[in-house]
Amino acid sequence: MINFLILLILFAIFLSFIRFIKGPHLTDRVVAFDTMGIIAVSLLVLLSVSIEDTIYLDVAFVFALIGFIGTIIFARFNVAKDSDD
């Protein structure tokens, strides 16, 4: 069952990567990258449950926090860029 879930998560990352590559706008690419980060966090949590090791939960938490901060930085950059125009 866990192997099937891992395959589904990897497929979701692959689909997000396609959107990241094909995204016509910068915002599409950032949303796709953020989605890949969220899906990767879920993969780390699933890995932590399957291996029964809590260190991966800590890594997932840090990874989610970095992804969130990156999204906030992009949003501020995008607002500042729009206000300059």
KAVENSUL-V350488 format. One record per helix or strand. SS is the DSSP state (~ for helix, > for strand). FROM is the first residue (numbers start at 1). TO is the last residue. If there is no record, write none. Layout:
# KAVENSUL-V350488
ss: <SS/SS>
from: <FROM/FROM>
to: <TO/TO>
This chain:
# KAVENSUL-V350488
ss: <~/~/~>
from: <2/26/55>
to: <22/51/84>
